[in-house]
């Protein structure tokens, strides 16, 4: 087991207990535990000693206002207290529908998630180098004054703004979620200090991020076809994402690692194994001295928990493709999921951390979007 021990690059993990038991509602895709599962698995595997674990900073209204409007922050805070929104507020801020429901922690939970991104950015901004993992901070769809795609505040945007406020001039954002990182792209479309690169399923909500869309010049989009496999992810990385990163020479990088691109996820038609995401993160880590890794989508509790714990392992130079400890297996067996696939989950969801690889042909559509990204 190899662990990174160089000064400033010893990874830190930012977590919190608010995510344990917090749910968007029993019928919502985010009825499942995700961050808490990643924490529990990492601890059960012996990968997360207390000295590298930090409790989440909670973003203040002033900090949230660095990106979001005061009216929106107030509306969200009021909606949590009252557990309702009027029709005008619902329409204006996209609140109270199935997508972005009213729930008990609807202000506090995203304030924690955004706070973890700010906390990570301040740690990184104050050091010449560093690695921080904030799995709750991948809420990449939220806009200045409205919720979108289960995201109430945009934690990646707030984290990047904090890095810029520390004087950094080249920040790379790489989004590996199944859904286009539209909120982050829009926020920095005209800012030549931030390059956003998004790999996402073509034709999937939010139906943006076409290959030819450069969003003011500082975006590269790689929409991939359904059935996207591990070999195609490797090609996209080698042929497009890594060359873009090297050419940009980022002083800091934010990597969004939504686990909804994995084959078992109910909200995409992509076919990646968790190994493909682990390999992508491993390849990106050396390309910037400061790296913030965040989570994102992921709606199967076993696949997202195993994937995100494995990402923490590879950040520490540990190969996660090993058998889970008895304690880790107990964490996995305690999970439940009220979808058909959760009623009789396959045994390997309990007894393995690494998926079987899912190689396949590299299709012309994938080759084309990689070429377009560099054109």
C-alpha positions in Angstrom: 0.0 0.0 0.0 1.6 3.2 -1.2 0.5 6.5 0.5 1.4 10.0 -0.6 3.4 11.6 2.2 4.9 14.7 0.6 4.4 18.0 2.4 1.2 19.9 1.3 0.1 16.9 -0.8 -1.2 14.7 2.0 -4.9 14.6 1.1 -7.5 16.0 3.4 -11.1 14.8 3.5 -14.0 17.2 4.3 -17.1 15.5 5.5 -20.1 16.1 7.8 -22.9 14.4 9.6 -25.7 16.4 8.1 -25.8 14.1 5.2 -26.5 11.0 7.3 -30.2 10.6 7.3 -30.9 13.7 5.3 -33.1 12.9 2.4 -34.9 14.8 -0.4 -37.9 12.6 0.2 -38.7 8.9 -0.1 -39.5 9.0 -3.9 -36.6 11.3 -4.9 -33.4 9.9 -6.4 -31.5 11.5 -3.5 -33.4 9.4 -0.9 -30.2 7.4 -0.6 -27.1 7.9 1.7 -24.0 8.9 -0.3 -21.5 11.0 1.5 -22.0 9.2 4.7 -21.5 5.8 2.9 -18.2 7.1 1.4 -17.0 8.2 4.8 -18.1 4.9 6.5 -16.5 2.8 3.8 -13.2 4.8 3.9 -13.0 4.5 7.6 -13.9 0.8 7.5 -11.1 0.2 5.0 -8.6 2.0 7.2 -8.1 4.7 4.6 -9.4 7.7 6.7 -7.5 8.4 9.9 -8.9 11.1 12.1 -6.0 13.5 11.5 -6.9 14.0 7.8 -10.7 14.3 8.4 -12.2 17.8 8.7 -15.7 18.7 9.7 -17.5 20.9 7.1 -17.5 24.6 7.3 -21.1 25.9 6.9 -21.3 28.7 4.3 -22.7 32.0 5.6 -25.2 34.1 3.7 -22.4 36.5 2.9 -20.3 33.7 1.5 -23.1 32.3 -0.5 -23.8 35.8 -1.9 -20.4 35.7 -3.7 -22.4 33.9 -6.4 -26.1 33.6 -5.5 -28.5 36.5 -5.2 -29.7 37.8 -1.8 -33.3 37.2 -2.8 -32.7 33.6 -3.7 -30.7 32.9 -0.5 -33.5 34.4 1.6 -36.2 32.5 -0.3 -34.4 29.2 0.2 -33.8 29.9 3.9 -37.4 30.8 4.4 -38.6 27.7 2.5 -36.7 25.5 5.0 -38.3 27.2 8.0 -41.8 27.2 6.6 -41.5 23.9 4.7 -43.5 25.5 1.8 -43.2 28.0 -1.0 -45.8 30.2 -2.6 -46.4 29.9 -6.3 -44.5 33.0 -7.2 -41.4 31.9 -5.3 -41.7 28.4 -6.7 -41.8 29.7 -10.3 -39.1 32.3 -9.8 -36.5 30.1 -8.0 -37.6 26.6 -9.3 -38.4 25.3 -5.8 -41.0 22.9 -4.5 -41.3 20.6 -7.6 -40.2 17.0 -7.7 -36.8 18.0 -9.1 -35.9 20.4 -6.3 -38.3 19.5 -3.4 -39.1 21.1 -0.1 -37.3 19.0 2.6 -36.1 19.5 6.2 -32.5 20.6 5.5 -33.0 22.2 2.1 -31.0 25.3 3.1 -28.6 23.9 5.7 -27.5 20.9 3.6 -26.5 22.9 0.5 -24.9 25.5 2.8 -22.8 22.7 4.3 -21.9 21.4 0.8 -21.0 24.9 -0.4 -19.1 25.5 2.8 -16.9 22.4 2.2 -16.0 23.8 -1.3 -15.1 27.2 0.3 -13.1 25.5 3.1 -11.2 23.3 0.6 -10.5 26.3 -1.7 -9.1 28.3 1.2 -6.8 25.5 2.3 -5.6 25.1 -1.3 -5.3 28.8 -1.9 -3.1 29.3 1.1 -0.6 26.5 0.1 1.7 26.0 -2.8 0.2 22.5 -3.3 -2.4 20.3 -1.9 -5.2 17.7 -2.3 -8.6 18.0 -0.8 -11.6 15.7 -1.2 -15.1 17.2 -0.5 -17.6 14.6 -1.9 -20.6 16.7 -1.0 -19.5 19.7 -3.1 -20.4 18.5 -6.6 -23.7 20.4 -7.0 -22.9 21.7 -10.5 -26.4 22.7 -11.9 -27.5 25.5 -9.6 -27.8 29.0 -11.0 -27.4 32.4 -9.3 -31.1 32.7 -8.5 -32.7 29.3 -8.9 -32.3 25.6 -8.1 -31.7 23.1 -10.9 -31.1 19.4 -11.1 -31.2 18.6 -7.4 -28.7 21.5 -6.8 -29.7 24.5 -4.6 -26.4 26.2 -4.3 -23.5 25.8 -6.8 -20.6 24.5 -4.6 -18.1 24.1 -7.4 -18.6 27.7 -8.6 -18.2 29.0 -5.1 -15.0 27.0 -4.6 -13.6 28.2 -7.9 -14.4 31.8 -7.1 -12.6 31.4 -3.8 -9.5 30.1 -5.6 -9.6 33.1 -7.9 -10.0 35.4 -4.9 -6.7 34.0 -3.6 -5.0 35.3 -6.7 -4.9 32.2 -8.9 -5.2 32.9 -12.6 -5.7 29.5 -14.2 -8.2 27.1 -12.7 -9.3 24.0 -14.6 -12.7 22.4 -14.0 -13.2 18.8 -15.2 -16.7 17.4 -14.9 -17.1 13.6 -15.3 -20.7 13.5 -14.3 -23.2 11.8 -16.7 -25.0 15.2 -16.9 -23.5 18.3 -18.4 -21.9 20.7 -15.9 -24.0 23.5 -17.2 -24.1 25.8 -14.1 -20.3 25.9 -13.8 -19.9 26.5 -17.5 -22.4 29.3 -17.5 -20.8 31.0 -14.5 -17.3 31.2 -16.1 -18.2 31.4 -19.8 -16.5 34.8 -20.2 -13.7 34.4 -17.6 -10.4 33.5 -19.2 -9.0 32.4 -15.9 -11.3 29.3 -15.8 -11.5 26.5 -18.4 -14.4 24.1 -18.0 -14.3 20.6 -19.6 -17.3 18.4 -19.3 -17.7 14.7 -20.4 -21.4 13.8 -20.3 -24.1 11.7 -22.0 -25.3 13.2 -25.3 -29.1 13.8 -25.3 -29.4 13.6 -21.6 -30.9 16.4 -19.4 -30.1 19.3 -19.3 -29.7 18.9 -23.0 -26.8 21.4 -23.2 -23.1 21.0 -23.8 -22.9 20.2 -27.5 -19.5 19.4 -28.8 -19.4 22.7 -30.8 -20.5 24.8 -27.8 -17.5 26.8 -26.4 -19.6 29.1 -24.2 -17.7 32.2 -24.8 -14.5 30.3 -25.6 -13.6 28.9 -22.1 -15.5 25.6 -22.3 -14.9 22.3 -24.0 -17.7 19.8 -24.2 -17.5 16.1 -24.9 -21.0 14.6 -25.2 -20.7 10.9 -25.5 -23.2 8.3 -26.7 -25.2 5.9 -24.6 -23.2 2.7 -23.8 -20.0 4.7 -23.2 -17.5 2.2 -22.0 -14.2 2.1 -20.1 -12.1 1.9 -23.3 -13.9 5.0 -24.6 -13.3 6.9 -21.4 -9.6 6.1 -21.6 -9.6 7.4 -25.2 -11.4 10.6 -24.2 -8.9 11.2 -21.5 -5.8 10.5 -23.5 -7.0 12.2 -26.7 -8.7 15.2 -25.3 -9.0 15.9 -21.6 -5.3 15.4 -20.6 -4.0 17.4 -23.6 -6.4 20.2 -22.7 -5.2 20.1 -19.1 -1.5 20.2 -20.0 -2.0 23.0 -22.5 -3.9 25.1 -19.9 -1.2 24.6 -17.2 -3.7 25.0 -14.3 -2.5 26.4 -11.0 -5.5 24.6 -9.5 -8.0 22.0 -10.7 -11.5 21.0 -9.6 -12.5 17.4 -10.6 -16.3 16.6 -10.4 -16.7 12.9 -10.1 -20.4 12.2 -10.4 -21.0 8.4 -10.1 -24.1 8.5 -12.3 -22.0 7.6 -15.3 -21.6 4.1 -13.9 -23.5 1.2 -15.5 -25.7 0.5 -12.5 -27.0 4.0 -12.2 -30.7 4.6 -12.9 -30.4 8.1 -14.3 -28.0 7.6 -17.3 -27.4 5.1 -20.1 -23.6 5.1 -19.7 -21.7 1.8 -19.0 -18.6 2.8 -17.1 -17.1 0.8 -14.3 -15.9 2.6 -11.2 -12.3 1.7 -12.3 -12.7 4.1 -15.2 -13.4 7.0 -12.9 -10.6 6.0 -10.6 -8.2 5.9 -13.6 -9.4 9.3 -14.8 -8.8 10.9 -11.4 -5.4 9.2 -11.1 -4.4 10.6 -14.5 -5.5 14.1 -13.7 -4.0 14.5 -10.2 -0.4 15.2 -11.3 -1.5 18.0 -13.7 -2.0 20.8 -11.1 -0.3 21.5 -7.8 -3.6 22.1 -6.1 -6.5 19.8 -6.6 -10.0 19.7 -5.2 -12.0 16.6 -5.9 -15.8 16.7 -5.4 -18.6 14.3 -5.9 -21.7 14.9 -8.0 -24.5 12.7 -9.3 -25.0 9.0 -8.3 -28.3 7.4 -7.5 -27.5 3.8 -6.7 -26.2 3.7 -3.0 -23.9 0.8 -3.6 -22.2 2.0 -6.8 -21.8 5.6 -5.5 -20.5 4.6 -2.1 -18.0 2.2 -3.5 -16.9 4.6 -6.2 -16.4 7.6 -3.9 -14.5 5.6 -1.3 -12.3 4.4 -4.1 -11.6 7.9 -5.3 -10.4 8.8 -1.8 -8.1 5.7 -2.0 -6.5 6.7 -5.3 -6.0 10.2 -4.0 -3.9 8.6 -1.3 -2.0 6.4 -3.8 -3.9 3.3 -2.6 -5.3 0.7 -5.1 -8.9 0.3 -4.1 -9.3 -2.9 -6.1 -9.1 -5.1 -3.0 -11.6 -7.1 -1.0 -13.5 -5.1 1.5 -12.8 -5.6 5.2 -15.5 -7.3 7.2 -16.5 -3.9 8.6 -16.7 -2.4 5.1 -18.9 -5.3 4.0 -21.2 -4.7 6.9 -21.5 -1.1 5.7 -22.5 -2.2 2.3 -25.0 -4.9 3.5 -26.7 -2.3 5.7 -27.7 -0.1 2.7 -31.2 -0.2 1.3 -32.7 1.1 -1.9 -36.4 1.4 -2.7 -36.0 0.7 -6.4 -36.4 -2.7 -8.1 -32.6 -3.2 -8.3 -32.4 -2.7 -4.6 -34.8 -5.4 -3.6 -32.5 -8.2 -4.6 -29.0 -6.6 -5.1 -26.3 -8.8 -6.5 -23.8 -10.3 -4.0 -20.8 -8.5 -5.6 -22.3 -5.1 -4.4 -21.5 -6.3 -0.9 -18.3 -8.3 -1.4 -16.3 -6.1 -3.8 -15.2 -2.5 -4.0 -14.0 -2.5 -7.6 -16.3 -3.3 -10.5 -15.3 -5.6 -13.3 -13.8 -3.6 -16.1 -16.2 -2.7 -18.9 -14.0 -2.4 -22.0 -15.4 -2.2 -25.5 -14.9 -0.7 -28.9 -14.1 3.0 -29.3 -16.8 4.2 -31.6 -16.5 6.9 -34.2 -18.8 9.3 -32.3 -16.4 9.2 -29.4 -13.4 9.8 -31.6 -15.1 12.8 -33.2 -15.9 14.6 -30.0 -12.4 14.1 -28.8 -11.0 15.6 -32.0 -13.5 18.5 -31.8 -12.4 19.4 -28.3 -8.9 20.1 -29.5 -9.9 21.9 -32.7 
